């Protein structure tokens, strides 16, 4: 397998982590209440408030999202020659 294919697979995995984590967090917000769900969907940084206030249900999706985000940052830093 060449490096371009590995990079493409890594990029797809990172995108999947961030998308799945953010969608999962949104689902948990809607499970809590419709108000939380709509706030997380429409108001910037409301999802961070939701994570702080409802840590028990939000820690796994938030962790997955942060894993993808940190991996994205690491790849961006390493690819910047």
Secondary structure, DSSP 8 states (H G I E B T S, - for coil): --HHHHHHHHHHHHHHHHHHHHHHHHHHHHHH-HHHHHHHHHSTTHHHHHHHHTHHHHHHHHHHHHHHHHHHHHHHHHH--
